[in-house]
Amino acid sequence: MDRPTGSWRMLVIVGLSALTNAWADGIDITSKVLQGSAAKVLNASKSAYCPVACTDYRAGASAASPFVAQVLPSGVGNLAKEVKVSCYPPFGVGLPYTEDWNVCYQGSGKIPSQAKPEQICAEIVSELGPTDVWTLGSDGSLGTRSTKETPRGRWMKGKGGIDCGWGATMTGGVAGPGVDTRSWSLKEWVASVGFRIQREEQSVADENACCIFAMGFEGSAWTEGGSPVRFQFDSGSGMCRVDRETMMRATLDRSSGLGMRDTEVCGYGTLYWRHATGAADAANLKGKTRCEINNGFVPLISTDASAYVPVGVLPEHFTGDWGNELPNHKCPDWPHGNCEGVIGYNGIASPEACCEACVNLKWVNEMGGDTSMEESENGEKTYANPCVAWQVVGGKCRILREKMVKEHPQLKGKTVRQAIETHAAGGATCSRETTGASIWESERDCNYYSFARYRETFEVTPHRSNASNATFSKLVDFDLIDALGGVQKLVDDALNGTQHVIKINASVSSIVGTGSSSRAQAIETGSLDNWVEGQTDNSMCASLKLHDSSDLITFSDGSTFLADGMPPWCQSVTCATSGGYIEMECNVSNLLRGMGSANSSRLRRLSSAKAVFSFNSEGDGKDNMVFDDIRITREVANGEPVDLRYVVTDPGSDKSKQGSASGASAIRASRLIILSFILLMSQCELCPQF
């Protein structure tokens, strides 16, 4: 190896300590590890207030919104530093894909009590009454041609007919091709879809009475339809029509998956509406799901980009002779792809549902497509033309079948990954900023794109359900040497033959349904504690892991992501269920020696001694576990003093000056050398590079 231009000194520990069973009292280092807002984020579900300020606002949410729904990506970032959190309107958030978001109050003072329907409707008259809808415009997305929001109710006025435009069909195809849901009971809706989508209608005297009728649904259960997000009074018929927040999960044709502000309506009339989160919102932040893990899909990422911005795109599903759009058109019909290439699904907007559509070739058989199977040598059956990739694109699910990768003129010879990365067969990549000038432009927002997931053709295996758990992780990285008391403290302890152990313990709860507008009502009425108590279950469990910071992937924009499959330094023995208690004990001295001895590259990385705590929700990949009363301590085991020898290496000489042994033989004498080497390297500017 090349030597530095100056002399350097290395402390060599050549003796092994005989440890006793006597432990010193633990020193609390919780504040050194859980810096910033980390503890608040890990316990967010139990508080009415948002744990951190919103980094960016989406789908119409703003700093003026009393309530927002906050969402964090799994395994991305560091809770101990600046937390990047996206905020959305609380309406439109719920089962079965976004119910683990956290609806919270943005302010810091006293939370206003819930307003009565009459007060909200009077506010609409006062704030919006004078505005003539004919001055608001007719073209572009709804959010670009409406009034400002009212302060309390967050209502706006726009021009359009509630029955006109993309989004008017609502329930058509939501349960599958040809399924008539019009006569379904609430029980049938919940059993089949998970919630009811239904327009409420009632004959009323005037617009104010229509508003009061609409506000009567405020704070109602998501499964029943949730809070109102649109209403309109028809003076000719005297009919009041109300759309509730589950309409955001309906089959809205080209508006499917988008936030309310990005939908387009046509026609005339005074339409009152609220910002509501779309079914595809934050698709770019979705982590791994059981479907993805159990069926061999991997995310397409590039360190030249960001942990937040998808790269690559599946081909456009209108591609002639290769594309199809379901359930709008049968497989043999326009654009005549016979469902053998790329398929777009209106009404499927979440990454979880898109994965299932890919694995099961959803609706293909019912719409006249080929789903024939073939048997492998071991007797397992797979689709003859399987799905090899999926992605939420522009708010709608797309899947890619193997035949298109093998036979399309622009894709021949490419791997599945290359086909997506190069978008050689077409497809528009996402844009970080959109203006909402049209629905086509709005859906280019990266917020409506998931990361593409793919599997190479030779890796396709039969569908396996729930074979493995999916994990949602929240990460806290910290300075390990500082947390252990600093270099001098560790050197002094080494002289006394001690070892350092980090212990962490916490109580845990599984709280579901935190992403719901009904939670906002519970906060306003002061009944959040009772609401939380009713939302606990045992569907998930909590685990803890400690990683080396080199396990993190760093992107060009500085964002970080915990790499898949990296074995932790330490992990909790059990996975604790709600109401339980979890703990983890990690002998840091051992892991520093062991990891440092693996190779010199790893050793250099460990000189900074950064570590990462991973607080995990194990189950279906949802962010449901709450970590409370967290305590992290540093403890030491007192043992026999070690024999220390100082070795001074002269860069101008081939020999080392020391007591009774050469530097090389001393290094081989004990693995404890590694610990001291790491400690001094963290303080050394002229140490040799390996």
C-alpha positions in Angstrom: 0.0 0.0 0.0 1.1 3.6 -0.5 2.2 5.4 2.6 1.3 9.0 3.6 3.8 11.8 3.6 3.9 12.1 7.4 4.4 9.7 10.2 1.4 8.2 12.0 0.8 6.4 15.2 -1.5 3.5 15.7 -2.6 2.2 19.1 -2.4 -1.6 19.1 -4.3 -3.7 21.6 -2.7 -7.1 21.7 -4.4 -8.7 24.6 -7.9 -10.2 25.0 -9.9 -9.1 28.0 -11.7 -11.6 30.2 -15.1 -10.1 30.7 -17.0 -10.3 34.0 -20.8 -10.5 34.3 -21.0 -7.2 36.2 -22.6 -4.4 34.1 -22.2 -0.7 34.8 -25.4 1.3 35.1 -26.7 2.3 31.7 -26.2 5.8 30.4 -29.2 7.2 28.6 -28.2 8.2 25.0 -31.8 8.5 23.7 -31.4 12.2 22.9 -28.1 11.6 21.1 -29.8 9.0 18.8 -33.4 10.3 18.4 -32.5 13.8 17.4 -34.8 16.3 15.7 -38.4 15.1 15.3 -37.6 11.4 15.2 -39.4 10.5 18.4 -42.5 12.5 17.3 -42.6 10.8 13.9 -42.3 7.3 15.5 -45.3 8.2 17.7 -47.3 10.4 15.4 -50.5 8.4 15.3 -51.3 9.2 19.0 -51.0 13.0 18.6 -53.5 15.4 17.1 -50.7 17.6 15.8 -48.4 16.9 12.8 -45.0 15.7 14.1 -43.1 17.7 11.4 -43.7 20.5 9.1 -44.8 19.6 5.5 -41.9 19.7 3.0 -44.1 19.9 0.0 -47.9 20.1 -0.6 -49.7 18.1 -3.1 -53.2 17.7 -4.6 -54.3 21.2 -3.4 -53.2 20.9 0.3 -51.4 24.1 1.5 -50.0 25.7 4.6 -53.4 27.2 5.1 -55.1 23.8 5.4 -56.0 23.1 9.0 -55.7 19.4 8.4 -53.4 17.4 6.1 -52.6 13.8 5.5 -48.9 13.2 5.8 -47.1 10.3 4.1 -43.5 9.1 4.4 -41.8 6.6 2.1 -40.5 3.4 3.6 -36.7 3.1 4.1 -35.9 6.5 2.7 -34.3 9.4 4.5 -33.3 10.0 8.1 -35.8 10.9 10.8 -33.0 12.5 13.0 -32.3 15.2 10.4 -34.5 17.2 8.1 -37.5 14.9 7.4 -39.0 15.1 3.9 -42.7 14.6 4.2 -45.4 15.1 1.6 -48.8 16.5 2.6 -52.2 15.9 1.0 -55.8 16.8 1.6 -57.4 14.6 4.3 -60.3 13.8 1.9 -59.9 10.9 -0.4 -57.5 9.1 1.9 -58.5 5.7 3.2 -58.8 1.9 2.8 -57.3 -0.2 1.4 -54.2 1.5 0.2 -53.7 4.9 2.0 -55.3 4.3 5.3 -51.8 4.2 7.0 -51.2 7.9 6.2 -51.4 10.2 9.2 -54.2 12.9 9.2 -53.1 15.6 11.6 -53.5 19.3 12.5 -50.9 21.6 11.1 -51.1 24.4 13.7 -49.4 24.5 17.1 -52.1 26.3 19.2 -55.5 25.3 20.4 -57.4 23.3 17.8 -60.8 24.9 16.9 -63.9 22.9 17.7 -65.9 21.4 14.9 -68.1 23.9 13.0 -71.8 23.1 12.5 -73.1 22.5 9.0 -75.0 25.8 9.2 -71.8 27.7 10.0 -69.9 26.1 7.1 -72.7 26.9 4.6 -73.0 30.5 5.9 -69.2 30.8 5.3 -69.7 29.7 1.7 -72.3 32.4 1.1 -70.1 35.0 2.8 -66.9 34.1 1.1 -68.0 32.8 -2.3 -71.5 34.1 -2.9 -70.6 37.3 -4.8 -68.4 35.3 -7.4 -70.2 34.8 -10.7 -69.2 31.3 -12.0 -69.4 32.6 -15.6 -66.2 34.5 -14.9 -64.3 31.4 -13.8 -63.6 29.8 -17.2 -64.5 26.5 -18.7 -61.2 25.0 -19.9 -58.4 23.2 -18.1 -58.4 21.2 -14.9 -60.9 22.2 -12.2 -58.3 23.5 -9.9 -57.1 26.1 -12.4 -60.6 27.7 -12.8 -62.2 28.0 -9.4 -62.4 30.4 -6.5 -60.2 30.4 -3.4 -61.0 28.0 -0.5 -63.2 29.0 2.4 -61.2 29.2 5.7 -63.1 26.5 7.7 -64.9 24.2 5.3 -62.3 24.5 2.5 -65.0 24.7 -0.1 -64.5 26.3 -3.6 -66.9 27.3 -6.4 -66.3 26.3 -10.0 -68.3 26.0 -13.2 -69.5 22.7 -14.5 -72.1 20.0 -14.3 -71.7 17.3 -11.7 -72.9 14.8 -14.3 -70.6 15.9 -17.1 -67.1 15.1 -18.1 -64.5 12.5 -17.4 -65.4 11.1 -14.0 -69.1 11.1 -14.6 -69.4 7.3 -14.9 -68.3 6.7 -11.3 -69.2 3.1 -10.6 -69.1 1.6 -14.1 -66.5 -1.2 -14.1 -65.2 -0.5 -10.6 -65.9 -4.1 -9.6 -65.0 -5.6 -13.0 -66.3 -5.7 -16.6 -70.0 -6.1 -16.7 -70.6 -6.0 -13.0 -73.7 -3.9 -12.1 -73.2 -2.3 -8.7 -76.3 -0.1 -8.8 -78.4 -2.4 -6.6 -75.6 -3.4 -4.2 -76.2 -3.0 -0.5 -73.5 -1.4 1.8 -72.6 -4.9 2.9 -72.0 -6.0 -0.7 -69.9 -2.9 -1.4 -67.7 -3.5 1.6 -67.3 -7.2 0.9 -66.3 -6.7 -2.8 -64.5 -3.3 -2.9 -63.9 -2.3 0.8 -66.1 0.8 0.7 -69.2 2.2 -1.0 -69.2 4.6 -4.0 -72.6 6.3 -4.3 -74.0 9.7 -5.3 -76.4 11.0 -2.7 -79.5 12.8 -4.0 -82.4 14.6 -2.2 -85.0 17.1 -3.2 -84.4 20.4 -1.3 -85.7 24.0 -1.3 -82.5 25.9 -2.3 -78.7 25.9 -2.6 -78.2 26.5 1.2 -80.4 23.5 2.0 -78.3 21.5 -0.5 -75.1 22.5 1.4 -76.6 21.5 4.7 -77.6 18.1 3.3 -74.1 17.6 2.0 -72.5 18.6 5.3 -74.6 16.0 7.0 -72.1 13.4 5.7 -69.1 15.3 7.2 -66.9 12.9 9.2 -68.8 9.8 8.3 -67.1 6.4 7.9 -65.0 5.8 4.8 -66.7 2.5 4.2 -70.0 4.3 3.9 -68.7 6.9 1.5 -66.9 9.4 3.8 -67.2 13.1 3.8 -68.7 15.2 1.0 -66.3 16.6 -1.7 -68.7 17.9 -4.3 -72.3 19.1 -4.3 -74.6 20.9 -6.8 -78.1 22.2 -6.6 -80.3 22.1 -9.7 -82.9 24.8 -9.4 -84.9 23.4 -12.3 -85.6 20.0 -10.6 -85.0 21.1 -7.0 -82.6 18.1 -6.7 -79.4 18.2 -4.6 -76.6 15.9 -5.7 -73.6 15.1 -3.5 -70.5 13.1 -4.2 -68.6 11.8 -1.2 -64.8 11.2 -0.9 -64.8 7.5 -2.1 -65.6 8.9 -5.5 -61.9 9.4 -5.8 -61.5 5.6 -6.1 -64.2 5.3 -8.8 -63.7 4.6 -12.5 -63.2 8.1 -13.6 -61.9 7.3 -17.1 -59.0 9.6 -18.0 -59.4 11.4 -14.6 -58.9 8.1 -12.8 -56.2 8.2 -10.1 -55.9 12.0 -10.1 -56.5 14.5 -7.3 -59.8 16.4 -7.5 -58.1 19.6 -8.7 -56.7 17.8 -11.7 -60.0 16.3 -12.9 -61.9 17.9 -15.7 -65.6 18.6 -15.8 -67.7 20.1 -18.6 -71.2 21.6 -18.8 -72.7 24.4 -16.8 -73.9 25.2 -13.3 -72.4 26.1 -10.0 -70.3 23.3 -8.7 -69.0 23.4 -5.1 -66.0 21.2 -4.4 -63.1 20.5 -2.1 -59.5 19.4 -2.7 -59.4 15.6 -2.4 -56.5 13.2 -2.7 -56.5 11.0 -5.8 -56.2 7.2 -5.8 -52.7 7.4 -7.4 -51.4 10.2 -5.3 -48.0 9.5 -3.7 -47.6 6.4 -5.9 -43.9 7.4 -6.1 -43.5 7.0 -2.4 -45.0 3.5 -2.1 -42.6 0.9 -0.7 -42.6 -2.9 -1.1 -45.8 -4.9 -0.8 -46.4 -8.6 -0.3 -47.4 -9.1 -3.9 -44.1 -7.5 -5.1 -42.0 -9.6 -2.8 -43.8 -12.9 -3.3 -43.7 -12.7 -7.1 -40.1 -11.7 -7.7 -40.5 -8.1 -8.8 -37.7 -5.6 -8.1 -37.9 -1.8 -8.4 -36.2 0.0 -11.2 -34.0 2.7 -9.6 -31.0 4.7 -10.6 -28.5 6.4 -8.2 -28.2 9.1 -10.8 -31.7 10.2 -10.0 -33.5 10.3 -6.6 -35.2 8.1 -4.1 -38.4 10.1 -4.7 -38.5 10.3 -8.5 -39.3 7.3 -10.7 -37.1 6.6 -13.7 -38.1 4.9 -17.0 -41.7 4.2 -18.1 -43.7 1.3 -19.5 -44.9 1.9 -23.1 -48.1 3.8 -23.7 -51.1 1.5 -23.5 -52.6 3.1 -26.7 -49.8 1.8 -28.8 -51.3 0.5 -32.0 -51.5 -3.3 -32.3 -49.8 -3.7 -28.9 -51.9 -1.8 -26.4 -55.3 -2.1 -24.7 -57.4 -0.1 -22.2 -59.5 -2.0 -19.7 -62.4 -2.2 -18.9 -63.3 0.4 -21.6 -62.5 -1.7 -24.6 -62.4 -5.5 -25.2 -59.1 -7.1 -26.1 -59.7 -7.5 -29.8 -61.0 -3.9 -30.1 -59.1 -0.6 -30.5 -56.2 -0.2 -30.2 -56.1 -3.9 -31.2 -53.4 -5.3 -29.0 -55.5 -8.4 -28.0 -54.2 -7.8 -24.5 -50.9 -9.5 -25.4 -48.6 -6.4 -25.0 -49.2 -3.4 -22.7 -52.5 -3.0 -20.9 -53.8 0.1 -19.1 -56.4 -0.2 -16.4 -58.8 2.7 -15.7 -59.9 2.5 -12.1 -56.8 0.7 -10.9 -54.4 3.4 -9.5 -52.5 2.0 -6.5 -49.2 0.1 -6.7 -50.6 -2.8 -4.6 -53.6 -3.3 -6.9 -51.5 -2.8 -10.0 -49.2 -5.6 -8.9 -52.1 -8.0 -8.4 -53.5 -7.0 -11.9 -50.1 -7.9 -13.4 -49.7 -11.2 -11.6 -53.3 -12.4 -12.3 -53.7 -10.8 -15.7 -56.8 -9.1 -14.3 -59.9 -8.9 -16.5 -58.0 -10.2 -19.6 -59.9 -13.4 -19.9 -63.3 -11.7 -19.3 -62.4 -9.2 -22.1 -61.6 -11.8 -24.7 -57.8 -12.0 -24.2 -55.4 -15.0 -23.9 -54.6 -16.3 -20.5 -53.5 -19.8 -21.4 -51.1 -21.7 -19.1 -48.0 -23.9 -19.6 -46.5 -26.5 -17.3 -42.9 -26.5 -16.3 -40.7 -29.5 -15.7 -41.5 -29.6 -12.0 -45.2 -29.5 -12.7 -45.9 -25.9 -11.8 -48.1 -23.9 -14.1 -47.4 -20.3 -15.3 -49.0 -18.1 -17.9 -47.6 -18.8 -21.4 -47.4 -15.0 -21.9 -46.8 -13.7 -18.3 -46.8 -10.2 -17.1 -43.1 -9.1 -16.5 -43.5 -5.5 -15.4 -46.0 -3.1 -13.9 -46.2 0.6 -13.1 -48.7 3.3 -12.1 -48.4 5.9 -14.9 -50.3 9.1 -15.0 -52.7 7.8 -12.3 -53.5 4.6 -14.1 -52.0 1.1 -13.8 -50.1 -0.3 -16.7 -48.8 -3.9 -17.1 -46.3 -5.3 -19.7 -46.5 -8.8 -20.9 -43.5 -10.9 -22.1 -44.6 -11.2 -25.7 -44.2 -7.4 -26.3 -40.6 -7.4 -24.9 -39.6 -10.4 -27.2 -41.4 -9.4 -30.4 -42.0 -5.6 -30.6 -39.6 -4.2 -33.3 -38.2 -1.6 -30.9 -37.7 -4.0 -27.9 -36.3 -7.1 -29.6 -33.0 -8.1 -27.9 -33.6 -5.9 -24.8 -34.1 -7.1 -21.3 -37.2 -6.1 -19.5 -35.3 -3.5 -17.5 -33.8 -2.1 -20.7 -37.2 -1.9 -22.3 -38.5 0.2 -19.5 -35.3 2.4 -19.0 -35.0 3.4 -22.6 -38.8 3.6 -23.3 -37.9 2.6 -26.9 -41.5 1.7 -27.6 -42.8 5.0 -26.4 -44.2 6.3 -23.1 -43.7 9.7 -21.4 -41.5 10.0 -18.3 -42.8 12.0 -15.4 -42.3 15.7 -14.7 -41.6 17.2 -11.3 -43.6 20.3 -12.0 -46.9 20.6 -13.8 -49.3 23.5 -14.2 -52.7 21.7 -14.5 -53.3 23.4 -17.8 -55.0 20.2 -19.0 -55.7 16.7 -17.7 -53.0 15.4 -20.1 -50.4 17.7 -18.6 -51.5 17.2 -15.0 -51.1 13.4 -15.1 -47.4 13.8 -16.1 -46.7 14.8 -12.4 -44.2 12.4 -10.9 -46.6 12.1 -8.0 -48.9 10.0 -10.2 -46.1 7.6 -11.2 -44.9 4.7 -9.2 -41.4 3.2 -9.6 -41.6 0.5 -12.3 -41.3 -3.0 -10.9 -40.0 -5.7 -13.2 -38.8 -9.3 -13.4 -36.8 -10.8 -16.2 -38.6 -13.4 -18.3 -36.6 -16.3 -17.0 -37.4 -15.4 -13.4 -41.2 -15.6 -13.7 -42.6 -18.1 -11.2 -46.1 -19.2 -10.3 -48.1 -16.7 -8.2 -47.7 -17.1 -4.5 -49.9 -15.2 -2.1 -48.7 -14.0 1.3 -45.7 -16.3 1.4 -43.6 -13.5 3.0 -44.2 -10.3 4.9 -43.6 -6.8 3.6 -41.8 -4.4 5.8 -42.3 -0.6 6.3 -39.1 0.9 7.8 -38.4 4.3 9.4 -34.7 5.1 9.7 -32.6 7.0 12.2 -28.9 7.3 11.6 -26.5 8.6 14.2 -22.8 9.0 15.1 -21.9 5.8 16.8 -18.6 6.9 18.3 -20.3 10.1 19.7 -23.2 8.0 21.1 -20.7 5.8 22.9 -19.0 8.7 24.6 -16.4 9.8 22.1 -13.0 8.4 21.1 -11.2 9.2 24.3 -13.9 7.5 26.3 -13.5 4.3 24.2 -9.7 4.4 24.4 -9.9 4.7 28.2 -12.4 1.8 28.3 -10.1 -0.3 26.2 -7.3 0.2 28.7 -9.6 -1.3 31.3 -10.8 -4.2 29.1 -14.4 -3.1 28.7 -17.0 -3.7 26.0 -19.8 -1.4 24.9 -23.4 -2.5 24.5 -26.3 -0.4 23.1 -29.7 -1.4 24.4 -33.0 -0.1 23.1 -36.5 -0.7 24.3 -40.0 0.6 23.6 -43.7 -0.1 23.9 -45.5 -0.7 20.6 -49.0 -0.3 19.3 -50.6 -1.1 15.9 -53.0 1.7 15.0 -54.9 1.3 11.7 -57.0 3.8 9.8 -55.0 6.9 10.7 -55.4 8.0 7.1 -59.1 9.0 7.3 -61.0 12.3 7.3 -63.0 10.9 10.2 -59.8 11.2 12.3 -59.9 15.0 11.7 -63.4 15.0 13.2 -62.2 13.1 16.2 -59.5 15.7 16.7 -61.9 18.6 16.4 -64.3 17.1 18.9 -61.6 16.2 21.4 -62.2 12.5 21.2 -58.9 11.4 19.6 -57.9 9.2 22.5 -61.1 7.2 22.2 -60.7 7.0 18.4 -57.2 5.7 18.7 -58.2 3.1 21.3 -60.8 1.8 18.8 -58.3 1.6 15.9 -55.7 -0.8 17.5 -55.3 -4.3 16.2 -52.8 -7.1 15.8 -52.5 -7.2 12.0 -48.9 -6.1 12.2 -45.9 -6.5 14.5 -42.8 -4.4 15.3 -39.2 -5.2 14.9 -35.9 -3.3 15.4 -32.6 -3.6 13.5 -29.3 -1.9 13.6 -27.4 -1.4 10.3 -24.1 0.0 9.2 -24.7 3.3 7.3 -22.8 1.8 4.3 -26.0 -0.3 3.8 -27.7 2.9 2.5 -27.9 3.7 -1.2 -27.1 7.4 -1.8 -28.7 9.1 -4.8 -27.3 12.0 -6.7 -29.7 14.4 -5.0 -28.5 13.3 -1.6 -31.5 11.2 -0.8 -30.8 7.8 0.8 -32.5 4.4 0.7 -31.9 1.2 2.7 -30.6 -1.4 0.3 -32.6 -4.6 0.0 -31.3 -7.8 1.6 -28.6 -6.2 3.7 -28.1 -8.2 6.9 -28.3 -6.0 10.0 -25.6 -5.8 12.6 -28.2 -6.7 15.2 -31.9 -7.2 15.4 -34.7 -7.8 17.9 -35.3 -11.4 18.8 -39.1 -11.2 18.6 -41.6 -9.2 16.5 -43.8 -7.5 19.1 -47.6 -7.2 18.6 -49.8 -4.3 19.6 -49.7 -3.6 23.4 -46.4 -5.3 23.7 -42.9 -4.4 24.5 -39.8 -4.7 22.3 -36.1 -4.6 23.0 -32.8 -5.1 21.3 -29.3 -5.5 22.7 -26.2 -5.0 20.5 -22.6 -5.5 21.5 -21.1 -2.6 19.5 -17.5 -3.5 20.3 -17.9 -7.0 18.8 -19.6 -5.7 15.7 -17.0 -3.0 15.1 -14.3 -5.6 15.3 -16.1 -8.2 13.2 -17.3 -5.8 10.5 -13.9 -4.0 10.4 -12.0 -7.2 9.8 -14.0 -8.1 6.7 -12.1 -6.0 4.3 -10.2 -2.7 4.2 -12.8 -0.9 2.2 -15.4 -1.7 4.9 -12.9 -0.6 7.5 -12.5 2.9 6.0 -16.2 3.3 5.9 -16.5 2.3 9.5 -13.9 5.0 10.5 -16.8 7.4 10.7 -18.7 4.8 12.7 -22.2 5.8 11.5 -25.0 3.4 12.4 -28.7 3.3 11.4 -31.6 2.2 13.6 -34.5 0.7 11.6 -37.9 0.9 13.3 -40.1 -1.6 11.3 -43.7 -2.5 10.8 -43.8 -6.1 9.7 -46.8 -7.4 7.8 -48.3 -6.0 4.6 -45.9 -3.1 4.1 -48.1 -0.5 5.9 -47.0 2.2 8.3 -49.1 1.1 11.2 -46.7 0.5 14.1 -46.2 3.2 16.8 -43.1 3.2 18.9 -43.6 4.9 22.3 -41.6 5.5 25.4 -38.4 4.7 23.6 -35.2 4.5 25.7 -31.7 3.9 24.3 -28.9 3.3 26.8 -25.1 2.7 26.6 -23.8 0.0 29.0 -20.3 -1.4 29.5 -19.0 -4.8 30.7 -16.1 -4.5 33.1 -13.2 -6.9 32.4 -9.5 -7.5 32.8 -7.2 -4.7 31.6 -5.6 -5.3 28.2 -1.9 -5.2 27.3 -1.2 -2.1 25.1 1.8 -1.5 22.9 2.5 1.6 20.8 3.8 1.1 17.3 5.3 4.1 15.5 5.7 3.5 11.8 8.4 5.5 10.0 7.4 6.0 6.3 11.0 6.2 5.3 11.9 2.9 6.8 10.9 -0.7 6.2 11.1 -1.5 9.9 8.9 -0.6 12.9 10.2 0.4 16.3 8.4 -1.2 19.2 8.8 -3.2 22.3 9.1 -6.9 21.5 7.1 -7.7 18.3 6.8 -6.3 14.8 3.8 -4.2 13.8 2.5 -6.9 11.5 2.7 -9.7 14.0 1.1 -7.5 16.7 -1.8 -6.8 14.3 -2.4 -10.4 13.8 -2.2 -11.1 17.5 -5.7 -9.9 18.3 -8.9 -8.9 16.5 -9.3 -6.1 19.1 -6.8 -4.1 17.0 -9.6 -3.3 14.6 -11.5 -1.3 17.2 -8.5 0.9 18.0 -7.7 1.3 14.4 -11.2 2.5 13.7 -11.1 5.0 16.6 -7.9 6.6 15.5 -8.8 6.7 11.8 -11.8 8.8 12.7 -9.4 11.4 14.1 -6.6 11.0 11.5 -6.2 13.2 8.4 -3.0 11.5 7.1 -3.8 7.8 7.5 -2.9 5.4 4.7 -5.5 4.6 2.0 -6.0 1.0 1.2 
